[in-house]
C-alpha cells in the first residue's frame, strides 16, 4: 500500500508518498498557479 499526503498552502505545496512501513518513497515541492 502507498499513502499520499499533500500539505497545501497559499503559495506553495509539498506532496509526499510513503509505503506501509512509513518509509518515504518520494517528495515534491512546488509553487501553486491559478487565479
C-alpha positions as CSV (number, residue, x, y, z in Angstrom):
1,X,0.0,0.0,0.0
2,X,1.2,3.5,-0.8
3,X,-0.1,6.6,1.0
4,X,0.0,10.1,-0.4
5,X,-0.1,13.3,1.6
6,X,-0.3,16.9,0.4
7,X,0.4,20.0,2.5
8,X,-1.1,22.8,0.5
9,X,-0.6,26.5,1.4
10,X,-1.5,29.8,-0.3
11,X,1.7,29.9,-2.4
12,X,3.4,26.5,-2.1
13,X,2.7,22.8,-1.6
14,X,4.5,19.7,-0.6
15,X,3.4,16.2,-1.6
16,X,4.9,13.0,-0.1
17,X,4.4,9.3,-0.8
18,X,5.1,6.7,1.9
19,X,4.9,2.9,1.9
20,X,3.0,0.8,4.5
21,X,6.1,0.9,6.8
22,X,6.3,4.6,6.8
23,X,9.3,4.9,4.5
24,X,9.3,7.9,2.3
25,X,9.2,6.9,-1.4
26,X,9.2,10.4,-2.9
27,X,8.6,14.1,-2.2
28,X,7.7,17.0,-4.4
29,X,7.7,20.7,-3.5
30,X,6.4,23.4,-5.7
31,X,4.6,26.7,-6.2
32,X,0.9,27.0,-6.9
33,X,-0.5,28.5,-10.0
34,X,-4.0,29.7,-10.9
35,X,-6.3,32.6,-10.3
